[in-house]
Amino acid sequence: MAPTDTTSLQKGSAELLVLATLDGRPRHGYEMAQLIEARSDGRLRFQAATLYPLLYKLEKRGLVQGTWVEKAGERRRRFYKLTAEGKRVLRDRRKLWREFVEALDRVAAVRNA
Amino acid sequence: MDWRAHVRRHLPTLDIDAARETDVIEELALQLEAAYERALVGGATEAEARASAEAEVPDWNDLAVAVVRAERPVAARVLPALRPRADAPAAGGPSDGRLLADLAQDLRFAVRAFLRAPRFTVPAVVALALGIGATAAIFGVVRAVLLTPLPYAEPERVVGIWESHAARNRPRNVVAAANFLAWTERSRSFSAIGLVGPARATMVFGEEPQEVAGLAASSAVFPALGVQAALGRVYTAEEDLRGNDAVMVISHEFWQSRFGGRADVLGTPIVSNGVPRQIIGVMPPGFTVAGEKGDFLAPYGWTVEQLRAAPGRGSSYAVARLADGVSFAQAEDEMRAIASDLEREFPQRNAGWSVALVPLHEQMVEGVRPALVVLALAVAAVLLIACVNVANLLLARSTVREREMAMRTALGARRGRLVRQMLAESLVLAAAGATAGLALAWAIHRGLLVFVAGRVPVPRLDQIAMDVPVLGFTAALAVATGVTFGFIPALLASRTPISALRDGGRHGGGPRARRALATLVAIEVALSLVLLTGAGLLITSFVRLQNIDPGFRAEGLLTARVSLPGVRYDEAATTAFYADLIERVSALPGVESAAGVTFLPLAGPGMATSFYRLDRPAPADGEAPTTHVRPVTPGFFRTMGIALNAGRDLTPADRDGAPVVAVVSETLARRHLGTIDAVGHRLHVNIGRPGGMDVQVVGVVSDVAIASLDADHGFTVYLPHAQLPINLLTLVIRTAMEPTALTPSVATALRQLDPLLPLADVRTMDEVVGRTLSRQEVVAVLLAAFSALALVLASLGVYGVMAYSVAQRTQEFGVRIALGATPRSVVSMVLAQGLRPVVAGVVVGLGAAVALTRFLESQLYETPVLDPWTFGGTAALLTVVSLAASYVPARRGTRIAPVQALRSE
């Protein structure tokens, strides 16, 4: 594999997390933040101030698509879903990260330290 | 709680599509709300839940930058240095449609930004409303009174013609009838020349006699003014003459109020001063002769022989229309030449006399113009102060917004766009100020009418209206002020360096902004000082006027005028009637004494004539001194409280047929007879029968203010009314009661004697005296009100700037106090710094006041225009008020605990 630029990995990690929460079904912003916090046992937290600019950027790049949805008895919320392009990028990123973590483990034994 | 409002309040304006921005705000609000509710469900208190929601956005500015970057990825990546120059037209720049959309967005942003900052918006709008409101109201007055042309045909061709006597300081004197006749016969400059003067007539409506104020006018007055009757006709030259003169034209207003606007009023007979006349015409609404209203116009009813032989100068002046092709200067030359001919031909009447021509509009407004100009300048200053105040507030706010502006610059907003945004904000502010100002102008305008009407005879006061021109003026004013006070802060703010982003935006207010703020404060203080000084001088002058001793005791005196129609009362009947009336009034319960005088002191024009000592050679024509002449009844001096210094009072024995006697004023006795004890001296007084009469002085009384309080009290000769029986007398009645309580019983006494006579002009002497001061009172009160407004605005300005500056420097104070400075020393330091622009403003203002108060000179009585007490007092007042306005924020700024101040870094 080609050597991975770690700077872009760091930047990409937040994108990966956001894209991953949308894998399977559309969610609204707060739900995504909750999901990230729950799955990481509270270790990872996305504040609104971080999450939304990121979502808007992904939307501009065509990876996610936001739609206002109104359900009876509820306030309208903006649900985001992965676009086809988003799904492809998510697949690529997952692969990239898997390779990166394995490489990391081989060098620094991060998994069993 | 309303999280959407919370987001709107905190999130800086985003330079993105407005609909998109709304989406962003809503989404953020949903998230904060969800976090808040979750915390509540998890058992947090209300405050904890709020804090945890607020923790979602640690820094709103950072969030805004991030959102705009996400939304406008390309713009964000272009470094400011690489972008084209801000003012260079961008390739593919915004089309007109885009411009309109931008403008709408600018205005929307502005409204939202203001709603978000009530502490800024409310004082700014109030200041503007006060400035614009006062200015619009005064403009309404200036327009109606000074600027609107007279409602005559070609009004600029109408002139007033007066006689003048330079040596006696009479620039405009009423005209001798014989001279008027000569003018009409000899002049070629006018297409019409008429005579007009005040007239009063007693008319009886039903059972009720009423005195009506109108005008005596010759028929040529109508073509001279170029007016026609709105109904019926005006009278002709034939009807000017005795025998044909039983006609009358009435005013539209009189027609409405007395005749119910009936069309069949034409031909109605009406008895006026005992003479039957027929109403032949109704004038157009609002008709005046140079601002003088009259409920009727009637011919003089003269014969040419009478005119030629008429002694003295009556109470009329001439109005004339310049003939085609004749200029004002040509007419003036011709009239001067005619006057010098007349002086040569009739030296006894005309020695020293010439003529004065004046455009009729000028004649009407020149009396009120100085006061109106002073008031207009005063409101202009108030408006300027209001603008400075708002500029101050905008500037202070813009330094706080430096970071926002810098961020938007960094994100690609062009400088022109930012300037436009800030101008839009000023315009929105000005529009709000103008709306509130108009409401205020309306209120001021109503109050002004109530306050001025009845105090000062301002021509056309009733025509003042908040009409379209005034509204237009207000709108123009709002736009002009908006651009003026918005422009400088906008330029300053848009030039903010990017470094504002780096230091966290908390430092704000660079030295340039602080200097600008200080300069604005100095300007405000200087303007206020000029206004306060002017008001101070007028008030000082007014107080001095009020303290003038008029020479009589005004309190406890009731006055009322009774005129007798000449057709029913000859001289003997007049004397008998007035003696009878005074006797009856004196016997009324509550009356201490009663007497009469033909022309009440301080109540308007009276009689004056020339005189000389009989023990000296008669002076040449026109060289004799002049004196006021007042026919009075016995007991007049005692009733008025005028001191008798020598000799005796007039008595009922000084009647027709007895030797003619006089009482003279102290100054006349001293200056002309060489002694206060002038009893026994003989004078020739040019009054009464043709050639005048010789009188013997039997008494000397203290000087009395006859014409006005501030004029030289001058010479007065009092003659027994019975020896100069004029069919006009004003009763003076002294009582220990409230004077007006006597009115019904006096009216009854008059009715018992003659049921057809009205009791006219019933007033207390206090009112009469007060009325002479009302012009000064009105100007002083209005200027005082405007300068109080200026003082309030200026102190608000000082307060605002200090509060802003203290807020900016809270951390510095914290550090100082932490390092051992006492709060007191910090307050002193802040006050000292805050006072610097105030002191500068006071110095500049004093200089400006020295230059400007001389325009008030004509309005001041015994008050030097550089009165040191007034100057010193207002400077001190302004300094103390500014100090107080600085103290409050200074104190608050240092009361904050040092730790707290430091933590906010």
Interface residues (C-beta under 8 A of the other chain):
Chain A: H28 G29 Y30 A33 Q47 A48 A49 L51 Y52 P53 L54 Y56 K57 K60 W68 R75 R77 R78
Chain B: D23 V24 E27 L28 L30 Q31 L32 A34 A35 A55 E56 V57 P58 D59 D62 L63 A66 V67 R69 A70 E71 P73
